[in-house]
């Protein structure tokens, strides 16, 4: 467990509770590293603010007694410091997570936090590639070495199965497709089976044949140049280089391939429930964003084609 919260402004009993919460996040909740860092950073900043606001070290009792004015003052200070509405909403979610956890553990209860509204977030639509752009990306790559063959296999997998980049990079040899399905470990350590086309399996096998490193069942499937697990930053740089080579828009990112997978399935007749299962979304409302993308496309076609437009 990585203790990321600064504890100097905490009473000893409260510091122990914070450490227990961090352990729960990592071990039982199994949140991603990114989520864990964000929650701990938000909690640390809130403790710093509250201790200065109340002019005392924070204890279980003082946090339980925090009122609506305290929480609103904290959110207001974040806004004054330049935090976006998205950052403030995430921070509020982090604090609510901790307080709800304390409540369920029977440690303390704070009723005021549930009366604080989250900042309103602008609705962001996914930005998928057009089908022709996705095909150019996957079919026009220059395969100079095994690294390029690896990148083509990875991007084909992201577009062909709609995986998150972390899901793809977490794959080991033992996770490779069997009987036409790929076993994927998604958010919250939830497993799902994703059907995989023969064309995608062929690209994966081409990369396996080209990769110079020996295979073991627990070895990472996608490797970096030195043989370690491939990092997301390397993949993003590869995509930036490809954008320049193939004259693709800046919206062409590894994650855009997942958006493209969902959008193109919807455009070709798949229903939302099916897409939800394939993407591993917990809530159907998350998947419904892709219908908004299609509505936007329809409006563009309408305005362009209607004789009175």
N, C-alpha and C positions, 0 to 999 in steps of 0.2 A: 504494500500500500504506500502510495506517495503522498505525504502530508503537504498539501499545497496551500493551506490556509494559515495566514500569520496569526499566531496565538498570543502575542504580547499583550493585546488589549482584552484578553479573556480571563475570567476567573478559572481556577483549576478544574472545578466540576464541569464547567461549560466546555473547556478545552477537550476534556475526555469525551464528552458527548459529540463534539464536532469530529473527532477522530473516528468514533464509532459510525457516524453517518458516512464519512468518506469510505470506510471499509464496506458498508452496506451498498453504496453506489457501485463500487468496483466488483465486489464478490457476488452479492445477491441480485442486484439490479442489472449488473453487467453492462453498464453504459459504455459507450465508446470513449476512447481517450480524449477526443475533442470535447465531448459533452462533459466529461469529468473535470477537465481543466476549466471549462466555462463555468460550471456550477461552483467550483471552489473559488475561482477568481471573483465571481459575483458575491459569494458569501463573505469573502475576505474584505471586499470594499464596503459591504453593508455594515460589517462589524466595526470597521474603522470609522465610518460615518456615525453610527449610533453611539459609539463610545465618546466621540467628540460632542455629539448632540446632547448627550446626557451627562457629560463630564464625569464619567466613571467607567471602570472596566466592566465588560458585559458578563452577566451571569445568566443562569437559566431563568431566574425570576425577572430580571430586567428585560429580557427578550420577550417573556410571556406578557409583560405589562406594556410592551410597545403598542402605541395606539395609532389611529388613522392618521393623525397629524404627523407622527414620526415617519410613517411609510410614505406619505405624500411629500414630506420635506425631502426625503431621500431621493424619490423619483424626480422631484423638481431640480435638485442639485445636479443629478445626472444630465438632465436636459440643458441646464446652464453650462455644464462642462462640455457640451457638444455631442452627447450620446444620442444616437438615432433612436427612433421609436422602436425599431426592431431590437436594438441592444437593450433598451429599457424593458421591453416586454420579456426578453429572455432572462434578464436579471430578476424581474419580479417572479417569473416561473421558478427560478433557482431558489429564492427565499421561500416561496410557497412549498416547494418540494421538501425543504428542510423542516419547516414548521409542521407540515402534515405528517412527516416521518416522526417527529417528536410526539405529536398527538397520538399516533397509532402505537407508539412504544410506551405510552402512558407516562411520559416524562413531563410534558408541559402542554398547555393549550393556549392558543392565541386566536381569539375570535375576530379581531380587527382585520387581519390579513385578507379574509374572505370578502371583505367589503371594498377592497381596492380593485378598481378596474384596470385591466391591462391597456396600455396605449394602443390606439387604433393603428393597425398596420396596413400599408398600401397593398392591394392585391396584385401580386406579381405572377404573370403568366409564364409558363415554361417557354423556352425559346428553342424549339427543335430545328433541325436541318430539314431542307427539302429532300425528297427521296433521291433526286438526281445528285445532290451534293453529298449525301451519305454514300451513294454508290461510287462516286468519284473518289472519295476518301479511302474506301476499302479496296477499290480495284485499280487505282492509278498510282499506288505507292511504288517507289523505286526500291527494289529488294537487293541492296548492295551486300548485306551481311546478315548474320543470324539475329542481330538486334532489330533490324527492319522487319524481318520475318516475325519476330516476337511481337513487335508493335502492331503489325497487321492482324495477328491472331487475337491480341488483346482487344483492339478496336472492333474487330468482327464480333467478338464475344459480347462486348458492351451493347452493340447495336442489335445483334441477333437474339440476345436473351434479356436485354433490359436490366443488366446488373448495375448496381452501384460500383464505383471504382474500387472502394475498399473491399467489397465482396469478391470482386475478381482477383485483386491482389492477395487476398487471404486464402485463395485456393491452393491446396497441396496436390501432389500427384494422386493421392488416394481419393480425391474428390472428383476426378475426371469422369466424363459421361459414361453411364452404363444403361443399356437398353433404351437409348434415346432420351435420357433424362440426366440433368445435371443437379447434384445436391449442393445447395447454396446455404451458407450460414449468414443470416441477415442481422438486422438490428435486434438488440435484446437477446442475442444468441438463438434466434428463432430459425428453424430449418424449413426450407421449402424445396420442392422439386420443380425444376424448370425444364420444359421440353426443349430439345436442341436439334436443329436441322443438320442434315448430313454435310452441307456445305461448311457449316461452322466447325463441326468435328474435323473435317478435312484440314482446315486452317490450323487448328490446334495440333493435329498430328504433324503437319509440316513444320511447325515450330519445334515440337519435340525432337524431330529428326535433325533439325539444324542446331539445336542447343548443345554446346560442347561439354556441359557438366553432367556427371553421372546421376542417375535417378534412384531415389529411395521413396517409399510410400509416403513418408512424412516430410519430404522435401517440398519447398515452395515451388509451385508450377511456373510462375512468371519470375524470372531471375534478372538481376541487374548485371552489368558488365563483369563485375568481379565475383559473381556467383551467389550473392546474398539476395534476400527477398527484394523484389522491385519496389521502389518507393514512388509514392504518388507524384512528388515533385518532378521526377524524371519523366513520368508519363505526360504530365502537363507541358513540359518543355518539348517533348516529341510532337505533341499536338500543335504547339505554336509553330514549330518548324514546318510541319505539314501544311498548316494554313497558308504560310507564305509560299510554299512550293506549288500548291494546287489552287491558289487564289480563292480560298474559302473565307467566309466572314468570320469576324472575331467571336461570334456566338458559337463557333465550332470548338467545343470543349469535350473532354471525356464524358462529363455528366450530361452534356447535350445529346449524346448518343442514346442515353437511357430515355430522355424526353422524346427523342425521335422514334425510338422503338414503340413507345406507348401511343404517340400521336399517329403514326403510320398504321398501327393495328386498328385504331379507332376509325381512321379514314377508310379502311378496307373491310369494315363490317364487324369487328370484334366488339363485344359489349363491355360495359364498365366493370362488371363483376369479374369477368375473365381477366381483364387487364389488372385489376386489383390483386388477384391471386398471383399473377405472373410477376408483378412488381414487388410483392411482399408488403403492400400498404396495410396498416392496421385499420385505418378509417377509409370508407368509400369517398368521403368528402375530399381527401387528398387526391384521389384518382380523378375526381370530377373536374379538376383544373384543366384536364386535356380536352374536355368538351368546350371550354371557353376558347381554347386555341383554335378549334375548328370553327366556332362561331366567328372569330375574328377573320379567319380565312374566307368564310362565306361573305362577310361584309365587304372585304376587299374585292372579291370576284363580282359581287353585285354592283359596287360603285364603278368598277372598270367596265362592266359589260352592259349595264342598263342604258338604253338610248337617251334617257333624260337625266343621267347622272352628270 
